[in-house]
């Protein structure tokens, strides 16, 4: 491991929060006092996004902020991951995680603080970069929560473990940090908490989910082979374009006819490429798929069915064994579903309701998007985890969309612009209260 232990006695000029001045304040008032500097941090992070596996400066800033608050910080862990440990007597270990990477998107929000950052991607192409999935909100909320919990350290006992995780967008960051020994080198948490901004919930509100919250995600490549030739003489060929068309349609029978309708799942063909000219029948066609599900057994059933169906169609066309299709599952990009431990999710929901009001907490449905946060609960230690949705839509914009039926910009949209002051304030209050209540739970 190459890691740098940052000094504990870092100048508090880097800190976003003065703990002494606010110990007597309520949490809401304390967060309000800290908000101006949290907004400054957000704007810096928003204007300086970095692609997956390139989060050098974001990582350094997270390490700097945590060290300024008195955390023992290890950086460059599992790539550009950061782990901050704050030991405060005997008690449970609570881990709070935020992701740090941006997306290859040119921002088109029209905001005066919009990102104009560019970088070279993995294919050496120059791309725009944007925090189009709210990771800048996540990082800011992490630091804000850390500051609040340090300020209120007299109110809890235990170990606070703050994790700034890289490479979430490509499904690699959590894997890398766990593989390097996140739990064995630091601590095995008693609970892991996370939040994710929502582009469909108004700012100031939170969405709670129990059980499955986000999906298994698999990327699959299929190479369909054939015997090419002249487009005028198709009877002398075995046309892979026709086989590909048959395959695309047949794959839709997996969710509709092979898997129980009570088991949510998606098989989407997102890309199809084959051929070079009008009158040439090619030798192969490439398909790219994304698979989504919740149940791990359904995931295995999807993959097995894809292999069987593609091979069966090839055999029906008379292709020999050496021209059977190839199915490749990108295991390095596969992530499991996020399963919110029901008991922990209920506790966190109750805490958030107590902090921001029951009327500001809604039950959110599970979604088919993916998040590698789920990996933190899939280790041998069976750590309970939960992630809640943090509303980010400007309330009037949300109300207008309900009235006129207009679709709001989604996550990963070039026009996604969170109502960041309210979103950050709500995120910090919700996460801080949840952590405080877990530390003080009689079960620990």
C-alpha positions in Angstrom: 0.0 0.0 0.0 1.2 3.4 -0.8 -0.5 5.8 1.5 0.4 9.0 3.2 -0.5 9.6 6.8 -1.5 13.3 7.0 -0.6 15.2 10.2 -3.4 15.6 12.7 -2.3 19.1 13.6 -3.2 20.7 10.2 -4.1 24.3 10.5 -7.8 24.8 11.2 -7.8 27.5 8.5 -8.6 24.7 6.1 -11.6 23.6 8.2 -15.1 24.4 7.1 -16.5 24.6 10.6 -15.5 26.0 14.1 -16.7 23.3 16.5 -16.2 25.4 19.7 -18.4 28.3 18.5 -21.4 26.1 17.8 -21.5 23.4 20.5 -24.5 25.1 22.1 -26.4 25.5 18.8 -29.1 23.1 17.5 -28.1 21.0 14.6 -30.2 23.0 12.1 -28.7 26.3 13.3 -25.2 24.8 13.3 -25.5 23.6 9.7 -26.9 27.0 8.7 -23.8 28.6 10.2 -21.5 26.3 8.3 -23.4 26.5 5.0 -21.5 29.5 3.4 -18.2 27.7 3.6 -19.8 24.4 2.5 -21.2 26.2 -0.5 -17.7 27.4 -1.3 -16.4 23.9 -1.2 -19.3 22.7 -3.4 -18.5 25.3 -6.0 -14.9 24.4 -6.0 -15.7 20.7 -6.5 -18.3 21.4 -9.1 -15.9 23.5 -11.2 -13.0 21.0 -10.8 -14.6 17.6 -11.6 -12.3 14.7 -12.5 -12.9 11.5 -14.4 -12.9 8.0 -12.8 -9.4 6.9 -11.9 -8.2 10.6 -12.3 -9.6 12.0 -9.0 -6.2 13.3 -7.8 -7.2 16.8 -6.8 -10.6 15.9 -5.4 -9.0 13.3 -3.3 -6.4 15.8 -2.0 -9.1 18.2 -1.1 -11.1 15.6 0.8 -7.9 14.5 2.7 -7.1 18.1 3.5 -10.6 18.9 4.9 -10.8 15.8 7.0 -7.3 16.3 8.4 -8.2 19.9 9.4 -11.0 18.5 11.4 -8.7 16.2 13.4 -9.1 12.9 11.5 -6.3 10.5 11.0 -6.2 10.4 7.2 -4.9 7.9 4.8 -4.9 8.9 1.1 -4.3 7.1 -2.2 -6.0 4.0 -0.8 -7.5 1.8 -3.5 -6.5 4.4 -6.1 -7.4 7.9 -5.1 -9.5 6.8 -2.2 -9.4 8.6 1.2 -10.1 7.1 4.6 -10.5 9.4 7.6 -10.7 7.9 11.1 -11.9 9.8 14.2 -11.7 7.8 17.4 -13.9 9.1 20.2 -13.9 6.5 23.0 -15.5 3.1 23.1 -18.5 2.5 20.9 -19.7 1.4 17.5 -17.9 2.2 14.3 -20.0 4.1 11.8 -18.7 4.4 8.2 -20.0 7.2 6.0 -19.1 7.1 2.3 -19.2 9.6 -0.6 -18.1 9.1 -4.2 -15.8 11.5 -5.9 -15.6 11.0 -9.7 -17.3 13.1 -12.4 -18.6 12.2 -15.8 -17.5 12.8 -19.4 -20.3 15.3 -20.1 -20.1 18.9 -21.4 -22.2 20.9 -18.9 -25.1 22.8 -20.4 -26.9 24.2 -17.4 -26.1 27.8 -18.2 -25.1 28.4 -14.5 -22.4 31.0 -13.9 -20.5 28.4 -12.0 -20.8 25.7 -14.6 -17.9 23.3 -15.2 -15.6 24.1 -18.1 -13.2 21.3 -17.2 -11.8 19.0 -19.9 -9.5 16.0 -19.7 -8.2 13.0 -21.7 -10.3 9.9 -21.2 -9.1 6.3 -21.2 -9.1 6.3 -25.0 -7.0 9.5 -25.2 -9.9 11.6 -26.3 -10.4 15.1 -25.0 -13.8 15.3 -23.2 -15.7 17.7 -21.1 -16.2 16.8 -17.4 -19.2 17.5 -15.2 -20.5 16.3 -11.9 -23.7 15.2 -13.5 -24.5 12.6 -10.9 -24.2 14.8 -7.8 -20.9 13.5 -6.4 -19.9 17.1 -5.6 -23.0 17.3 -3.3 -22.0 13.9 -1.8 -18.4 15.1 -1.1 -19.6 18.4 0.4 -22.2 16.6 2.6 -19.4 14.2 3.8 -17.3 17.1 5.0 -20.2 18.9 6.5 -21.3 15.8 8.4 -17.8 15.2 9.6 -17.6 18.8 10.9 -20.9 18.5 12.7 -20.0 15.2 14.4 -16.6 16.5 15.5 -18.3 19.5 16.9 -20.7 17.3 18.9 -18.2 14.7 20.0 -19.3 15.1 23.6 -22.7 13.7 22.5 -21.4 10.3 21.2 -18.8 7.6 21.6 -17.2 5.3 19.1 -15.2 5.5 15.8 -16.3 7.7 12.9 -14.9 6.3 9.6 -15.3 8.7 6.6 -14.6 7.3 3.1 -14.2 9.3 0.0 -14.4 6.7 -2.8 -13.2 7.1 -6.4 -14.3 5.4 -9.6 -18.0 4.8 -8.7 -19.1 5.6 -12.2 -17.2 2.7 -13.6 -17.9 0.3 -10.8 -14.2 0.0 -9.7 -13.7 2.2 -6.6 -15.4 0.2 -3.9 -13.9 -3.0 -5.3 -10.4 -1.5 -5.1 -10.8 -0.1 -1.6 -12.2 -3.4 -0.3 -9.6 -5.4 -2.1 -6.8 -3.3 -0.5 -8.2 -4.1 2.9 -10.6 -1.3 3.9 -12.2 -3.2 6.7 -9.1 -5.2 7.8 -6.7 -2.2 7.8 -9.0 0.3 9.4 -12.1 -1.1 11.0 -15.1 -3.3 10.3 -18.1 -0.9 10.6 -21.2 -1.7 12.6 -23.1 0.3 10.0 -22.4 1.9 6.6 -24.3 5.0 5.6 -24.5 6.7 2.2 -26.7 9.2 0.3 -27.3 9.9 -3.3 -28.9 13.0 -4.8 -32.2 12.5 -6.6 -33.2 14.3 -9.7 -36.9 13.5 -9.1 -37.3 14.7 -5.4 -37.4 18.3 -4.4 -34.6 19.8 -2.4 -35.4 19.7 1.3 -36.9 16.3 1.2 -35.4 12.8 1.5 -36.4 9.5 -0.1 -36.1 6.4 2.1 -35.8 2.8 0.7 -35.8 -0.5 2.6 -34.5 -3.7 1.0 -33.4 -3.5 -2.6 -32.7 0.1 -3.6 -30.5 -0.2 -6.7 -29.8 -2.9 -9.2 -27.3 -5.5 -10.2 -25.5 -4.2 -13.3 -23.7 -6.2 -15.9 -22.2 -5.1 -19.2 -22.2 -7.9 -21.9 -20.7 -8.0 -25.3 -22.0 -10.5 -27.9 -20.1 -11.2 -31.1 -22.4 -12.8 -33.7 -20.6 -14.5 -36.5 -21.6 -15.4 -40.0 -20.4 -16.2 -43.4 -20.2 -13.0 -45.5 -20.5 -12.4 -49.2 -22.1 -10.3 -51.9 -25.4 -8.6 -51.0 -26.8 -9.8 -54.3 -26.3 -13.4 -53.5 -27.5 -13.8 -49.9 -28.3 -17.5 -50.4 -24.5 -18.1 -50.5 -24.0 -16.5 -47.1 -25.1 -16.9 -43.5 -26.0 -13.3 -42.8 -25.0 -12.2 -39.3 -27.1 -9.0 -39.5 -30.2 -11.2 -39.8 -29.0 -13.4 -37.0 -28.4 -10.2 -34.9 -31.9 -9.0 -35.6 -33.3 -12.4 -34.5 -31.1 -12.3 -31.4 -32.2 -8.8 -30.3 -35.9 -9.8 -30.5 -35.3 -13.2 -28.8 -33.4 -11.6 -25.9 -36.5 -9.8 -24.9 -38.2 -13.1 -24.1 -35.8 -13.4 -21.2 -37.6 -10.8 -19.0 -41.0 -11.4 -20.6 -41.2 -15.2 -20.8 -38.3 -16.8 -18.8 -38.1 -14.9 -15.6 -41.0 -14.5 -13.1 -42.9 -11.3 -13.6 -42.5 -10.8 -9.8 -38.7 -10.5 -10.3 -37.8 -7.1 -11.8 -35.2 -7.3 -14.6 -34.1 -5.5 -17.7 -32.2 -6.7 -20.8 -31.3 -3.7 -23.0 -29.4 -3.9 -26.3 -27.7 -0.5 -26.2 -25.4 -0.8 -29.3 -25.4 -2.8 -32.5 -22.6 -2.5 -35.1 -22.0 -4.6 -38.2 -21.3 -4.3 -41.9 -19.4 -1.7 -44.0 -21.3 -1.1 -47.2 -24.8 -1.4 -48.8 -24.0 -4.5 -50.9 -21.7 -6.4 -48.6 -22.9 -9.1 -46.2 -20.4 -8.9 -43.3 -18.8 -11.7 -41.3 -19.9 -10.5 -37.8 -22.0 -8.1 -35.9 -21.3 -6.7 -32.4 -23.9 -6.2 -29.8 -23.5 -4.4 -26.4 -26.0 -5.0 -23.6 -26.7 -3.8 -20.1 -28.4 -6.2 -17.7 -30.3 -5.1 -14.6 -31.9 -7.0 -11.8 -32.1 -7.1 -8.0 -32.0 -10.8 -7.1 -28.5 -12.4 -7.7 -30.2 -15.6 -8.9 -32.0 -13.6 -11.6 -28.7 -12.1 -12.7 -27.3 -15.6 -13.3 -30.4 -16.7 -15.1 -30.1 -13.7 -17.5 -26.5 -14.5 -18.4 -27.2 -18.2 -18.9 -30.2 -17.5 -21.1 -28.3 -15.1 -23.2 -25.6 -17.7 -23.9 -28.2 -20.3 -24.7 -30.3 -18.2 -27.0 -27.5 -16.8 -29.0 -26.0 -20.2 -29.5 -29.4 -21.7 -30.4 -30.0 -19.1 -33.1 -26.6 -19.6 -34.6 -27.2 -23.4 -34.7 -30.5 -22.9 -36.3 -28.8 -21.0 -39.1 -26.4 -23.9 -39.8 -23.3 -22.3 -38.5 -20.5 -24.7 -37.6 -19.0 -24.9 -34.1 -16.1 -22.6 -35.0 -18.6 -19.8 -35.8 -20.6 -20.0 -32.7 -21.3 -16.6 -31.1 -19.1 -15.3 -28.3 -20.6 -13.8 -25.1 -18.4 -11.8 -22.9 -19.5 -10.5 -19.5 -17.3 -7.6 -18.2 -16.8 -8.9 -14.7 -14.6 -5.9 -13.8 -17.6 -3.6 -14.4 -20.2 -5.8 -12.7 -21.7 -4.5 -9.5 -24.2 -6.1 -7.2 -27.5 -4.7 -6.2 -27.7 -2.3 -3.2 -29.7 -4.0 -0.5 -30.6 -1.6 2.3 -30.6 -3.6 5.6 -34.3 -3.2 6.7 -33.5 -2.7 10.4 -30.8 -0.1 9.7 -32.9 1.6 7.0 -35.8 1.9 9.5 -33.5 3.5 12.1 -32.1 5.9 9.6 -35.5 6.9 8.3 -36.8 7.5 11.9 -33.7 9.7 12.6 -34.1 11.8 9.5 -37.9 12.2 10.1 -37.0 13.5 13.6 -34.5 15.9 12.2 -36.2 17.4 9.1 -39.9 16.4 9.7 -41.9 13.4 8.8 -43.6 15.4 6.0 -40.2 15.8 4.3 -39.4 12.1 4.1 -41.1 10.0 1.5 -40.9 6.3 0.6 -38.9 6.0 -2.6 -39.2 3.1 -5.0 -36.2 0.9 -5.9 -34.6 1.9 -9.2 -32.7 0.0 -11.9 -29.7 2.3 -11.8 -26.5 0.8 -10.3 -24.3 1.9 -7.4 -21.2 0.2 -6.1 -22.2 1.2 -2.6 -23.8 -2.2 -2.4 -20.4 -3.9 -2.2 -19.8 -2.6 1.3 -22.5 -4.9 2.5 -21.4 -7.9 0.4 -18.3 -8.8 2.3 -17.7 -11.8 4.6 -18.5 -9.5 7.5 -22.1 -9.0 6.3 -22.0 -5.3 7.4 -25.5 -3.7 7.4 -25.7 -0.8 4.9 -28.2 1.8 3.9 -28.4 4.5 1.3 -31.1 7.2 1.1 -32.0 9.6 -1.7 -31.4 13.3 -1.2 -33.8 15.5 -3.0 -32.0 18.0 -5.2 -34.6 19.7 -7.5 -35.4 23.3 -7.0 -38.8 23.2 -5.3 -40.6 25.6 -7.7 -39.1 23.8 -10.7 -40.4 20.5 -9.3 -43.9 22.0 -8.7 -44.0 23.4 -12.2 -43.0 20.0 -13.6 -45.8 18.3 -11.8 -48.3 20.9 -13.0 -47.2 20.9 -16.7 -46.0 17.4 -17.0 -42.6 18.5 -18.2 -39.8 16.0 -17.6 -37.0 17.2 -15.3 -33.3 16.8 -16.3 -32.2 13.4 -15.0 -29.0 12.3 -13.3 -26.2 12.1 -16.0 -27.9 14.9 -17.9 -25.8 17.8 -19.2 -28.6 20.1 -17.7 -28.8 18.6 -14.2 -28.3 21.4 -11.8 -29.1 20.7 -8.1 -30.5 23.4 -5.8 -27.3 23.1 -3.9 -27.7 25.2 -0.8 -30.9 23.5 0.4 -29.6 20.0 -0.8 -26.4 20.3 1.1 -28.1 21.6 4.3 -30.6 18.8 4.2 -27.9 16.2 3.5 -25.7 17.2 6.3 -28.6 17.4 8.8 -30.0 14.0 7.8 -26.7 12.2 7.8 -25.4 13.8 11.0 -28.6 12.9 12.9 -28.6 9.4 11.5 -25.0 8.8 12.6 -25.6 10.4 16.1 -28.5 8.1 16.7 -26.6 5.0 15.6 -23.7 5.9 17.9 -26.2 6.2 20.8 -28.3 3.2 19.9 -28.8 0.9 22.9 -28.0 -2.1 20.6 -24.4 -1.1 20.4 
